[in-house]
Amino acid sequence: MQSSNQLQDMLRSINRKSYPAYKSLKGAYQFPKYVLSIDHVQGDPFASPSHISVKISHKTAGFPTAYYKDHLTRTTLADYLTRQFEQQVNRYTFRAKGSGKSGLISVTRCGQEVLERTACEITEQGIIARFFIGFPANGRTINAGELEKIFFEFLPVCVEKAFVYRNLSGKDLENTIFLAEDQMYIREELKKRSLVAFVNDGAVLPRESGISSRPMRDCIAFSSPESLRITMELPHKGRITGMGIPKGITLIVGGGYHGKSTLLNALELGVYNHIQGDGREYVLTDSTAQKLRSEDGRFVKDVDISLFINDLPNKKNTTCFSTEDASGSTSQAAGIVEGIEAQSQIFLLDEDTSATNFMVRDAFMQRVISREKEPITPFLERARDLYEKAGISTILVAGSSGAFFHIADTVVQMDNYMPVDITEKARELCKDYPLNENTASEFKVPKSHRIMSKSAPAKGPKKDYYGHFKAQEKPERLKVKVHGRDGFSIGKQDVDLRYIEQLIDSEQTGTLGALLKYAVEKLIDGKRTLPEIVELLCSKLEKEGLSFLAEGYISCGYAVPRRQEIYACFNRYRRP
């Protein structure tokens, strides 16, 4: 390891040279309070910025050991420090001048949810912060003086103010850690009390706008109905009250614009912890909960959808169903079966984004089209069995069909964003509107033995530009390009994740791309099943974090997704 003085000398020696000379800086340098590592140097000032990391020892940082004693506190502390570092860095980005991305200092921008990210990692030895810097240049000529400013003037100030305990608000950090521990306590209470979700009294559920996840100002705070109100004694906050949603089938109803989908959206994101001030800090859902919807045109491979779709006119087998272009009902059926495979214990559905013919068939339609002529068994006829025989609860938003009242264990009406328990009223009304007899076939939990496959390499030796056979062909290296939160490309294939609504950050998408690349290159062998591959990956993530995906170094820009999103990604990867 070299010293910071040596880095300074090297910068001065390469000043005004051609841009590639920056690559000589790659390595680790000891600064007074931290180690600076230049992990990757960009090719030119217009390319993606250089990858930088900083390592601070626990002794230097000075944080109480109670703040990083387990996985929960380490993740929470890392998230808090990333937000602090971003605030500091924003004051200095582009203050160093030059062409292209010169002077850029970029750190992960965190949302309202707390995620485990590579941007900041708490280890046994200390804190590792990862970020990007655009190395300055005039045209393509090195401007080392500006980079020296970043390394020796800007960065030390940012590190000192963001990662040293005495320079931060101790009370604010304490409250952050306490909040995370209270959130974990509520999640444990959900299991003990046979609940699937909790929404605290006073929660702010509406968001600022459709493109902002910040809380809406001057809106109606949540207040639970008395019949569903429960009380918890949290370790730090103390007594808290709110609506506990029990296991089973819960129906959320109400007029348009009264808050049905707003409540469901809060519940689907309740699988994540939220930061203080979000309004949904104490809105928590079973961590395996999965939001499902129809996805016209999605890829489906070897899925047993016979639970919902059978006896197709073309005699196609639905116990091992594949299609390149699924319909709305087929895609939703596949999504539910894949959710069972992903070990989800609760399904979240909104009538607005579901296939109508998949959800319910009214009495009139059943008289017009007989059971023998309809291959679809609607979700209405399977929801009860899903709970009683598979242990999977359902929370459903319904606004048009009254059939779901008949199967609901709990009915919550949203009235001007206020919930009202109308379960007993709904049961009385159901007596006047009886359902047709359920004639669905016997319920059997689908068993998956799906083998993961990948495209076979082209047969025979390849030729070069001159027509000569290549001597030793190396295996193809797949490239992954992330397209924001909505998906990525791997090789020449796009993976569309637009409708995975609990995927909330492009860094999670980046990790999914890296996981799929790892699986294609190292795990998929035509023998391992999809569940086996996902379990291997989840086990590695738990034991090693994201480090096993690193190719030489770990870069900023990755966040850990849930098991459910890993399954969803792999299921949408088109394969033979």
C-alpha positions, -999 to 999 in steps of 0.1 A, spaced: 0 0 0 13 34 -10 9 67 10 -12 97 1 20 117 -6 30 91 -32 -5 95 -48 1 133 -49 34 128 -66 20 105 -91 -8 129 -100 17 157 -106 38 134 -128 9 125 -151 -5 160 -154 -13 170 -190 -6 136 -203 -30 115 -224 -61 103 -204 -51 66 -203 -22 76 -180 -48 78 -152 -48 40 -151 -14 41 -134 -32 54 -103 -51 21 -97 -44 8 -62 -47 16 -25 -34 47 -6 -31 54 31 -46 87 41 -44 100 77 -79 86 87 -88 62 59 -76 41 30 -85 53 -4 -88 27 -31 -90 34 -68 -106 2 -80 -114 10 -117 -103 39 -139 -126 51 -167 -114 50 -203 -120 86 -211 -138 116 -195 -170 108 -213 -172 72 -201 -188 58 -169 -169 74 -140 -141 57 -120 -149 34 -91 -136 45 -58 -138 31 -23 -129 44 12 -122 22 42 -124 36 77 -116 16 108 -141 13 136 -116 30 159 -115 60 137 -152 61 130 -161 57 167 -196 43 164 -210 24 195 -207 -14 189 -245 -17 196 -251 1 163 -235 -27 142 -240 -57 164 -262 -77 140 -274 -78 104 -303 -55 111 -283 -27 128 -254 -30 103 -279 -25 74 -296 4 91 -263 21 100 -250 16 65 -282 31 50 -280 61 74 -243 68 66 -249 65 28 -276 93 31 -252 114 52 -224 109 26 -247 118 -3 -255 151 14 -219 160 18 -208 149 -17 -236 169 -33 -219 201 -21 -187 192 -41 -198 174 -72 -187 192 -104 -168 218 -84 -137 203 -101 -139 214 -137 -133 198 -171 -149 180 -200 -174 152 -200 -180 138 -165 -150 156 -151 -155 165 -114 -186 143 -109 -188 128 -74 -217 103 -73 -231 83 -45 -261 60 -43 -293 80 -39 -315 62 -14 -353 62 -15 -377 59 14 -369 23 20 -339 8 38 -320 -16 16 -287 -35 20 -264 -19 -6 -228 -21 -18 -226 17 -14 -218 13 22 -208 -19 40 -201 -25 77 -176 -52 83 -158 -66 113 -128 -43 105 -147 -11 98 -168 8 73 -164 6 35 -179 34 14 -181 30 -24 -188 57 -49 -179 72 -83 -156 100 -94 -153 115 -129 -115 120 -133 -110 156 -147 -96 163 -181 -94 191 -206 -106 174 -238 -88 141 -233 -58 156 -216 -54 149 -179 -61 177 -155 -44 163 -124 -47 195 -104 -85 192 -103 -84 155 -93 -59 165 -65 -86 190 -52 -111 161 -51 -88 137 -33 -71 161 -9 -96 189 -3 -132 177 -10 -131 140 -1 -115 143 34 -141 168 44 -169 145 32 -155 114 49 -149 133 82 -185 147 83 -203 116 71 -185 87 87 -171 99 120 -196 95 149 -187 127 168 -195 148 137 -231 134 134 -262 139 154 -260 111 180 -297 114 189 -308 112 152 -287 81 147 -299 65 179 -335 71 168 -327 55 135 -314 23 151 -342 23 176 -368 25 148 -353 -4 130 -354 -25 162 -390 -16 168 -398 -25 132 -382 -59 137 -402 -63 169 -435 -57 150 -425 -83 123 -420 -109 151 -453 -99 166 -471 -105 133 -459 -141 134 -469 -146 170 -504 -131 166 -512 -148 133 -513 -115 115 -501 -108 79 -498 -70 82 -500 -40 106 -509 -3 99 -503 20 128 -527 48 138 -514 81 125 -497 66 95 -495 88 64 -503 65 34 -508 88 4 -478 99 -15 -468 133 -27 -475 124 -64 -475 94 -88 -437 100 -94 -427 108 -58 -426 84 -28 -425 112 -2 -455 116 21 -483 138 11 -487 170 32 -520 179 49 -536 145 43 -559 124 64 -539 102 88 -548 65 92 -571 55 120 -579 18 125 -614 5 131 -620 -5 167 -627 -41 159 -593 -46 142 -573 -23 165 -544 -40 183 -519 -27 208 -481 -34 209 -455 -24 235 -424 -16 214 -389 -18 229 -382 18 223 -412 38 212 -434 21 238 -472 17 232 -485 18 197 -519 10 183 -531 2 148 -549 -22 125 -538 -58 125 -548 -77 94 -553 -114 103 -544 -144 82 -570 -155 58 -588 -136 30 -591 -99 35 -612 -78 11 -605 -40 7 -635 -22 -8 -648 13 -13 -657 39 -38 -632 53 -64 -605 76 -50 -613 67 -14 -579 50 -7 -582 13 -15 -552 11 -38 -533 36 -15 -537 11 14 -527 -18 -8 -496 0 -21 -485 7 15 -490 -29 23 -470 -42 -7 -441 -19 3 -444 -29 39 -421 -58 32 -393 -32 35 -384 -10 65 -390 27 59 -370 57 72 -381 81 99 -405 107 85 -418 86 57 -453 82 73 -452 44 68 -425 36 94 -449 13 112 -467 -1 82 -453 -36 80 -463 -67 60 -451 -103 61 -417 -102 44 -427 -129 19 -458 -110 6 -460 -108 -32 -480 -84 -53 -495 -102 -84 -511 -88 -116 -517 -98 -151 -489 -93 -176 -500 -96 -212 -472 -109 -234 -449 -123 -207 -428 -154 -211 -438 -186 -192 -417 -217 -190 -427 -252 -177 -452 -240 -151 -480 -262 -137 -510 -239 -142 -536 -267 -141 -549 -253 -108 -564 -225 -127 -564 -234 -164 -572 -269 -178 -589 -287 -207 -577 -263 -234 -595 -267 -268 -561 -275 -284 -555 -302 -258 -523 -285 -247 -509 -298 -214 -512 -272 -186 -493 -292 -160 -461 -282 -177 -472 -251 -196 -449 -229 -217 -456 -199 -239 -437 -170 -255 -467 -147 -253 -490 -153 -223 -525 -138 -221 -536 -118 -191 -553 -147 -174 -525 -172 -182 -498 -148 -170 -517 -142 -137 -522 -180 -132 -485 -185 -138 -476 -157 -114 -496 -173 -85 -480 -207 -91 -446 -191 -93 -454 -173 -60 -462 -206 -43 -428 -218 -55 -411 -187 -41 -425 -195 -7 -448 -165 -5 -472 -166 24 -495 -138 13 -507 -127 -21 -517 -90 -28 -541 -84 -57 -558 -53 -71 -589 -59 -93 -578 -30 -115 -546 -47 -126 -559 -83 -127 -574 -102 -157 -612 -100 -152 -619 -135 -166 -593 -149 -142 -606 -134 -111 -644 -141 -113 -672 -154 -135 -707 -140 -126 -739 -161 -126 -751 -148 -159 -718 -157 -177 -719 -192 -161 -753 -197 -176 -743 -186 -210 -709 -204 -210 -711 -237 -192 -684 -250 -169 -674 -277 -195 -667 -250 -221 -646 -227 -198 -610 -239 -192 -604 -212 -165 -611 -218 -129 -614 -183 -114 -593 -171 -85 -626 -167 -65 -630 -205 -64 -593 -211 -54 -586 -184 -28 -602 -203 1 -582 -235 -7 -550 -215 -11 -554 -204 25 -568 -236 41 -546 -261 22 -515 -242 14 -514 -216 42 -514 -186 18 -534 -156 27 -549 -131 3 -554 -93 5 -576 -82 -24 -588 -48 -35 -622 -50 -52 -643 -23 -66 -668 -38 -91 -676 -75 -82 -695 -84 -51 -687 -121 -54 -656 -118 -33 -676 -108 -2 -687 -144 0 -652 -158 6 -637 -130 27 -628 -135 63 -623 -97 69 -639 -69 49 -625 -34 52 -642 -4 35 -621 26 28 -642 57 32 -624 90 25 -591 72 34 -606 60 67 -610 22 71 -643 8 84 -648 -29 94 -679 -40 75 -673 -78 78 -706 -85 96 -726 -62 74 -712 -80 43 -720 -114 57 -756 -104 62 -759 -90 27 -743 -122 12 -774 -141 24 -795 -122 -1 -771 -127 -30 -760 -164 -29 -732 -176 -51 -735 -205 -75 -721 -237 -62 -684 -240 -64 -677 -267 -90 -639 -263 -91 -618 -295 -94 -599 -308 -64 -572 -285 -51 -536 -298 -53 -505 -277 -45 -484 -276 -77 -451 -294 -74 -422 -278 -93 -393 -298 -108 -385 -272 -134 -350 -276 -149 -332 -244 -157 -317 -244 -192 -297 -220 -213 -291 -215 -249 -267 -240 -264 -235 -226 -279 -231 -227 -317 -218 -260 -329 -185 -263 -347 -154 -241 -345 -157 -204 -354 -138 -185 -380 -121 -152 -376 -122 -122 -400 -98 -138 -425 -117 -172 -426 -92 -191 -404 -105 -214 -377 -99 -201 -342 -76 -223 -322 -91 -223 -287 -125 -208 -283 -131 -192 -248 -166 -194 -234 -187 -164 -241 -187 -137 -215 -222 -123 -210 -227 -86 -206 -254 -71 -185 -268 -36 -191 -294 -22 -167 -323 -2 -180 -333 16 -148 -357 -2 -125 -378 -18 -153 -353 -44 -165 -320 -52 -180 -304 -70 -210 -282 -100 -207 -263 -108 -238 -287 -101 -266 -318 -108 -245 -340 -83 -226 -355 -92 -193 -387 -72 -186 -394 -65 -150 -418 -36 -154 -447 -53 -136 -427 -65 -106 -442 -38 -84 -422 -46 -52 -389 -41 -71 -383 -5 -60 -347 5 -69 -326 2 -101 -298 -11 -79 -319 -42 -71 -324 -46 -108 -286 -44 -113 -282 -71 -87 -308 -93 -104 -289 -90 -137 -256 -100 -119 -273 -129 -102 -287 -142 -135 -253 -138 -152 -237 -157 -124 -263 -185 -127 -260 -188 -165 -222 -189 -163 -218 -211 -133 -250 -229 -121 -273 -237 -149 -262 -271 -162 -295 -287 -174 -297 -307 -142 -304 -282 -114 -340 -271 -109 -350 -235 -107 -357 -237 -69 -322 -253 -63 -305 -225 -82 -324 -198 -64 -317 -214 -30 -280 -216 -38 -280 -179 -47 -300 -169 -16 -276 -189 6 -246 -171 -9 -262 -137 -5 -269 -145 32 -234 -158 39 -212 -136 17 -234 -106 8 -229 -93 -28 -191 -100 -27 -195 -134 -45 -207 -115 -76 -176 -93 -77 -152 -96 -106 -120 -83 -91 -137 -56 -69 -171 -47 -55 -185 -16 -70 -212 8 -58 -246 5 -74 -260 -28 -62 -288 -36 -36 -300 -69 -23 -334 -80 -37 -358 -104 -20 -361 -141 -28 -395 -133 -45 -379 -109 -70 -351 -133 -78 -377 -159 -87 -397 -133 -107 -365 -123 -126 -355 -159 -135 -390 -168 -145 -390 -139 -171 -356 -149 -186 -364 -165 -219 -347 -198 -223 -352 -229 -245 
